[in-house]
Amino acid sequence: MGLLQAISGLYTANTVMNVISDNISNASTIGFKSKSVVLTNLENNKNIINKTTGMGVNILKKKYNINSGEIFYTNRNLDLSITKNGFFRLSTDNGEIYYTRNGHFYIDKNYHIINKLGMYLTGYPIDHSSTKLENNYSKLIPINLSHFTKTMIQPTTILKFFVTLNNNHDIKINKPFDIKTATTYNHKLKTKIIDHLGKERFIYFYFIKATSKIWYVYPCEKYRQKKIIPFKIEFDKNGHVISKKTILIKIKLNKEKKEEKILLDLTNLSQKKTTNNRNYFSQNGYTEGTIQNYEIDKFGTIYGIYSNQKKIPLSKIILSHFTNSENLTYERNSIWSKNNYSGLETIGLPNSLNFGKIISGSLEKSNVDLNKELINMIIAQRNYQSNAQVIKTEEKMFNTLINL
């Protein structure tokens, strides 16, 4: 008799239909992962001697499809998606750790990056006191940007020259230098710096050709400095600097007693017989600024965009990956937790090792394949009908037996 087998078939077909319905209903849910039912046959242990197997069907497990969904763009900086492998790592107030592919984040009133359930996105802060940026996974904490709402004043300490001097200029060393007389120097350049009070200042550099390979440079703030001490630059036959490539100068600015000490980097200074000169500088100073926006790159680096036009790295987002991701425990709202069957957790930076890159301004759609689900629904429906027909047939057979 196949009554029990048919009943188990009805049960599993109904369960499969429930799973398919759930998949279809979440076809537009951000970060949703479709699932399927893995079935196994049942055995009647009492009839093993008679070689009787296949006494029905049972649900072995519900399996999740962790493959990436399609990416769509929102143009919102805190919407994040992951290509290929990886989960965003989340933390609760109690320190519980969860994982998600839904990268729809916000910044709360305390400047934490959170999801819609109030869970914190984790990472590690960037240490600006260190010249090396290392992957410090021992400091994984909820990302907090409250210390980066403003940038403090950074006075200019390094000034880099990107200048090509024209070797065709006349030698003017015999004429006394006077900043008010243009015929006493060959070339003048102007650059902006930030002083220790956070004010913008301009320094002028007057270049005087002494020989075919030697130039003198007079740095000053225009018309302000009475005594100007020049420094010498010497070039080789190819126009490359062979004298000191870094020079420390001291500039006394408007009515300020304190001198500004600035290190000049002459690495990119050259001399050629050309009129197409490079004439610009770069400097490391900036005024005080307030946060205007945030940017996140493919490596998970969060940058602050400030009102003083500075873009400063603030923190790093890290991702998690599991050897058996499909066995993670589904909690709710596209949130997962690890268990004994999900395998080893690996932590790393986006766009490195086996981790996908982060795409800011985008979200990941559900990975539900509607065409496949509709086909599976027809199969589940047919299975259900077939098992129901078995029960009807069994009923007729019972009636026949009873009426003998």
Buried (B, 14 or more C-beta within 10 A) or exposed (E): EBBEBBBBBBBBBBBBBEBBEBBBEBBEBBBBBBBBBEBEEBBBEEEEEEEEEEBBBEBEBBBBBBEBBEEEEBEEBBBBBBBEBBBBBBBEEEEEBBBBBBBBBEBEEEBBBBBEBEBBBBBBBBEEEEEEEEEBEEEBEBBBBEEBEEBEBBBBBEBBBBBBBBBEBEBBEEEEBEBEEEEBBBBBBEBEBBBBEBBEBEBBBBBBBBEEBBBBBBBBBEEBBEEBEBBEBBBEEEBEBEBEBEBEBEBBBEEBEEEBEBBBBBEBBBBBEBEEBBBEBEBBBBBBBEBEEBBBBEBBBBBBBBEBEBEBBBBBBBBBBBEEBBBBBEEEBBBBBBEEEBBEBBBBBBBEEEBBBBBBBBBBBBBBBEEEBEEBBEBBBEBBEEBBEBBEEBEEEEEEEEEE
